[in-house]
Every structure is written in structure tokens, then in C-alpha cells.
């Protein structure tokens, strides 16, 4: 491909996806580093596991609020500008977590962080749709979403070392600062569409605009108000699917370090072992996306990866009694399989919805789906308080993933797109 020979600053794969990737790594670190701080925060703030889980759930209530408004703004105004504003706010709010003194303060802090980060994923998926053709989109989405796998690989070991030599307050301050700096890079590097990118060679710009315009004509227009997309069958099914899947995912994401620690590992070892599932996830995301684009098939790639993750969680609950390495083996398979679903999953709404309303549909799928994050961390905490272990919670997480897979089966797919 001719674009591959361009310098990095003119290559859209490196420039758009690279800068977006780093942006979302920073976002994911700032929303999940609380998990590494939990063991020491619980004693400092005098909170039970259920109370910590409830505080984590507050993030997702805030996260939901701006999904549809930012999705609409990304479609009719500017995804670049919306993300820039949110980037500055979330980094500033994450930094203030270091100054939390009470359980109530933590709840409000997580709620504010959710508002600040709400819509970032939605706007970036819209941005990718504006820059990459249908044949490229699963790989493009996956390169961006690799941030979900890479962020814990980077952050958990670093957080473990910081917590070993310092405090959880120090960790939050140090890990929030890069986001403030990256905002300047974002403003310099990103354009909303190829036609606005002076850095892109004219021939490449014209080719892209022509291909994307031709593809847009193949998506049937929707009658009625743009809000009607919120009750279309594909969107509602993907909302239900995403809710069940993310309830399990966020339960695992948040409590994974605690699950590993309760097998007897030290905090530095916890940081290192907790990174392994996400390293496996990065590999799975690439493999599944390549297969999905090669076959131009999305739904069954997504379903098989999700169902496989549920089966491995069932296995993990039996392995927790055999030490950290047995537990992390099955958790690695579960998290790796789950992350493999993201490329084809986020390609589905981009292919079925017209450009003007794609952001709205993606916003609902992401926002309502992420309300599963209000259930998963809280449920895992309640189970831990009442049973003394995470075994039953892992079983419930596995069941949630399998049910989510079944929910997605009725989505009709014809000629590579949902209908």
C-alpha cells in the first residue's frame, strides 16, 4: 500500500491510530489504577470490599451521562475537539484522587472521572470511521483498542513498584500527569477527516475521500429523527450483549490484582502477574482482527471469543486454590479471549449505521453497555465479603459472558454488514 511508504508524520496508520492509542492508554490507566491501590486504600479509608466496589460503580454512572451527546457532537461537529476537552478534564480529576480522604469523597471522585471520560471511546470509533475504509476497519479499531490490553501491562508493574516504595496517593499523582502533556500532542497530530489534514499527501487524501464517500452510499439512509437509531434492533441487541460482557470484564479488571494477591503473592509480583492476561489479550486482538478483516465476518468472531472467555472463567474459579500461577493461567486465557472480541465488535455498528448517526448508536452501545461496570465490581466485592473468596464471582462472570454471546446470535448479518 502506498501509504505505508510515507513518513510516520504523514502515515495515517501511525499518526491517527498511534496518537489515539497513547491517548486511550492514558485514559485506561487513569480509570483502572484504582485496582492496584485497593489493598492499601481499603485500610486508609476504612472501606469494605463491597464499598470499594460501589465506589468503582460510580464511575460508570458518570460515564453513561455524556455518551449520546458526545457521540452526536463527534458526528456533526468534531471528534478531535470533544476528545481534547475530555482529555484535560479526566487527567485533572484523576490527579485529585490523591487527595481523597473519605469514602464519600472517593465515590464523587469516581463519578466525576466517569463524566470526564464518557464519550472518549465513542468519539474515537467515529474518528476511525472517518479515516479508514470498511476493509481496514477491524484492524484499525483493534490497533486503537490494543490500548485496553497494553495499558495494564504498562501500568500494573509500574504501579506495583510505586506502591512498594511510596503510597497510593503518590501513584495517582504520577500517573495523571502524562495526560495533561498528551493533550498538546493531540491538538497537533489529529484531524477530523482526511480532507482537513494538510499533512496528508493530496493523492492519498483524494483516494481516501472517494472510497469513504462510495462506502457511505451503500449504507441505507434512516427515516425519521436521528434519535430513532437508539431503538433499532442491531443497536439494542449490541447494548444487551455489551452490558452482559462488560459486567464480567469490569469485575475481572478491577478485582484481578486482589484475586492474585489472595493466592499469597507479594505486591510487586501481583503487578507483574496481573499484566500477563493483558499481554495475551494484545496477541488475541491482533489475530482475531486479522481473521475478521480477511473473512469480512464480524459477528461470529465476536461471539466465539466472548463465549470462550466465559468458559475459561469457569476454569479459573477452580484454580484459585492452587496458588497464583494456576489462577493466572486461566485468567490469562479468559482475559485474552475477551479482549480478542473488540475489533469485530466495534466494527459492527460502524458498518450498519449511516455516518451522521453512527456516533449516537455507538454512544448508546458503549454507554449503556458500560453500565455493566456498575454491576461487576460491586458484585465481586459483595461476593468477597460474604464468602471470603472470589470463586462464586468468577463463576457468575463466566455465565454472564456466555449469556451475552447468546444475546448476540439474533443479529442478522448479510454481505459483511448487519441489517
N, C-alpha and C positions, 0 to 999 in steps of 0.2 A: 504494500500500500504506500502511495506516495507520501502521505502524511508522516509515516514512520521515519522518513529521511530528514524531516525538518528538525531544526534545533529544538531543545526542550521548551524554550520560551514560546515557540510557535506551534508546538505539537499539542493538539487539544487533549490527547490521552494523558499526557504528562501534566499539562497546565491545569485544565479543568478538574480532572479526577485527582491529580496529586494534591492540589491545594484544598479541594473538598475533603479528601481523605484525611489530611492532617487536621483540618477543622473539626471533623467528626470524631477523630481520636481524642482530641482535647475535650469535646463535649461529653463523650462517653466516660472518660476518666473522671470528669467533674461530677457526673451523676452516680458513678459506681464506687468511687474510692471510699465512700462511707462504709462499704462492706469490710474493708481491711481494718477500719478504725473501730468496728463494733466491740471487740473484746475489751478494749480499754475505755471506750465511751460509755459502755453499759455501767461500769463501776463508777466512773466520774459523774455521770448524770443520774445515777440510781434508777436505771430503766430495766424492765424485764425484756425478755426476747420478744414477747408479743407487742410491747410498747415500741420497741425499735422497729419491728415490722410495720406497725401502724404509722410511724413517722415516715418510713420509706414510702408507704402507700400515698401519703400526702403529695409526694412528687407527681404522681400520675394524675391526681385530680387537677393539679395545676397544669400539667402537661396537656390535658384534654382541651382546656379553655380556648386556646388560640389555633387549634388545628385547622378548622374550616376557614376562619378569617385569613390566616396566613396563606393557606392554600389558594384562596381566591386572589389575594394580593399577588402571589407568585405568578398566577396565570395572566392577570390583567395589568399588573404594574411591574414589579421587579423582584425576582427571587434573590438576586445579589444583594439588594438593599435591605430586604427583610432579614436575611441571614446575618448581615453585618450588624444591624441593630441588636439582634438577639445575642450574637456572639459577645458583644461588650457587656450586656446585662448579665448573661449567665456567668461569665468569668468573675465579675464583681460580686455577685451573690454567692458563688462558691467560696470565694475568699472569706466572706463574712461567716461561714460555717465555723471557722476557727475561733470565733468569739461567742459561740452559743454557750449558755450557762444553765439552761433548764430544759426539761423535756418539751415544754410548750414552745420554747424558742427553736428547738430542733424541728418540730412539726411545721412551724411557719416558715422556717428557712427552706425546708424541702419543698413546700408548696410554692414559694416564690421562685425557686430554682426550676420547678416544673413549668411555670408560666414562661420563664425566660427561655427555656429550651424547646417549648412546644412549637411545632411547625418547622423546626430546622430540617428534620429528615424529609418531611413533605416537600418543602421548598427545594431541597437538593435533588429529589427524584424528578421534580418538574424541570429543574435546570438541566439535568442529564437528558431528559426527553427532548429538550431544545437543541442539544448538541450531538446526539448520537442516533443513528438510524435503527430501525427495528432489528435488523440482523446483528447489530452490535450491542443492543441494549442490555441483554442479560449479563454480558461480560462487563460492560461499563458500570451497571448497577453493582455488580459483585466487587469490582475493584474499589469502588467507593465504600461498599458495606464491609469490606475486609477490615475496615476500622473497628467494627464491632468485635472482631477476633483479635486484632493486633493491640488494641488499647489495653486489655487486661494483661497481655504478655509483657507489655512495657511497664504498666503501672503497678501491678501486683508485686513484682520483685522490688521495684524502687520504693513503693510504699512500705514493704516489709523492712527494708534497710532503714528508712527514715524513722519508722516506729521503733525499731530496735535501739537507735541512738537518740531519738528525740521523742516528741509527743504527737498525738493525733492533731493537735492544733497546728503544729509546725507543718505537718503533711498537707493540710488543706491550704495553707498559705502558699507553700511552694508549688503545688500542683495547679493553682488557679492562675498564676502569673502568665504562663505561656499563651493563654487565650487572649489576653489583652494585647500582646505583641502581634499575634497572628491576624488580628483584625486589619492591620495595616497591609499585610501581605494579601489578604483577601481583596481589599479595595483595588490594589494594583493589578492583580492577576486575572480577576474574573470579569467576564462579560455575560450578559443575559442570553444573547443569541449570537450565532456566527456573524450576522450582518452588522453587529455592533463591535466586533473585535478587529480593531485596526492592526493588531499584531498577527492576524491570520492572513496568509498569502491570498491574493484576490481569487486565484483559480480554485483553491481549496474552499474558500468561502462561498463562491458561486455554486460549486458542486454540491456542497452540503445543503445549502438553502433549497436547491432544486429537488434533491432527494427527499428532504423532510417535507417540503410542500406537497410532493407527489404522494407520499405516505399519508399525510393528513387527509387527503381527498378520499382515501379508501375507508376511513372510519365514518360510519353513518352519522349524520348530524342528529342531535336530540331535539325533540319538540318541547316547547314549554319553557318554564323558568329554569335557570341554572340549578336551583335547589332540588329540582326533580331527580337529579342524578343520585341524591342521597338515598332514595328508596328504590333504586334499580336493583334487580336480582343479583347481578355479579358483585355489586358493592356490598350488599347486605350479607351475602354468603362469605365474602372475604373478611368482613367485620367480625362475624361469628367465629370464623376459622382463626383469625389473628388473636381474638380475645382468649380463646382456649389455649393456643400455643404460647402466648406471651405470659399467661398466668403461670405456666410451668417454667418458662425461661427466666422470668424475673425472680421467681422463688429460688431457682438454682443460682442465678447470677449473684444475688445478694447474699445468700447463705453458704455459698460454696466454700469460702475461706473458713467459716465456722464449722462446716461439716468435716473438712480436712483437719482442723485443729483438734476437734474432739476425738480423733483417732490417735492422738498423742504427739503430733508433730509440733515443733517449735515455730515461732512466728516467721523467721526467715525461711524455713522450709515450707511453711504454709504459702508464703508469697511465691516461691518457685514452683511448687506443685500446682497451685491454683492457676498458674499461667499455661500449663500443659494442655488443658482442654481447648483453649482458645487458639493455640498454635495448630492443633489438629483441625480446628474449625476453619482456619485460614486455608489449609490444604483442601478441605472438603468443598469450600465455597468456590474455589477455582475449578476443581474437577467437575462439580455439578453444573456450574455456569457454562463451561466449555461444551459439555454434553447437551445442555439445554439449547444453546445457540446453534450447535451443529445439527440437531434434530428439529429445531424450531418448535420445541414442545416445552410447555411450562408447567401445566397442572400436575402431571404425574411425577415429574421430578420433585416438585414441592411436597406432594403427598407422601411419597416414599421416604424422603429424608425426614419428614416430621414423624411419621409412624415409627421409623427405625429409632429415632431418638427416644420415643416413649418406651420401646422395648428395652433399650439399654438402661433407662432409669429404673425399670423394674429390677434389672440385674444389680444395679448399684446399691439398692437398699439391702440386698443380702450381703454385699461385700464390705459394708462399713464396719462390721465386727472383726475383720481380718487385717486391720491396720491401714495406714494411709495409702500404701501403694496399690492394694487391691481396690480400694474405693476409687482412687483417682483413675484407675484403668477404665472402669465402666463409666465414670463421669466424663472422661475424655471422649469416649465413643458417643455418649449421649449428647454432649455439648457440640462436638464436631459434626454429628449428623444434623443437629438442629440448625446450626449456622449454615450448613450447606443449602438450606431451603431458600435463603434470602434472595439470591439472584433471580431465579424464576418467579418467586412470589411477587417481587416488586416490579417485574416486567408485565405481569398480567393486567393491572389497572392502566398502565401506560399504553397498552395496545388496544384496549376496548373503549376508552373514553376520548371524546374529542378534546383537542388541546385547551380550549377555553374553559372547560370544566374539569379537566384531569386533576388539577390541584385540589378541587373541592372533594372529589371522590377519594383521592389519596389521603387527604386530611382526615376524613371520617374513618377510613380503614385504619390509619395509623393511630389516630386519637382514641377512638372507641376501642380498638384492639388493645391499645396500651393500658386501658382501664383494667385489663387483666393483671397489670402490675400492681393494682391496689389490692388484689386478692392473693397473689402468690407469696410475696414476702410476709404479709400478715398471717396467712395460713401456716406457712412454715414455722413462724415464731410461736403461734398458738400450739401447734403440734409438739414443738420442742419443749414448751413449758409444761404441757400436760403429760407427755410420755417420757421425757428425759432423753429423747433421741430424735433424729430426723427421718427414721426409717419409713414411718407411715406417710410422711410428707412426700418422700421420693416416689412412693407407690402412687399417691394421688397425682403427682406431676406427670408420671408416665401415662396414667389413664387420661388425663386432660389432653395430652398430645395425640393419643390415638383417637379420641373422640373428635378433636379438631380436624384430623385427617379425614374422618368420615363426613364431617360437615362440608368439606370442600369437594366431595365427589359429585354433587349435582351441578357444579359449574359446567356449563356447556362450552366446548371448545371446537371451533371449526377453522381450518386453514390457518392454524397458528395463533388465532385470537379468540378470546372469549366473546360470547354473543348473548 
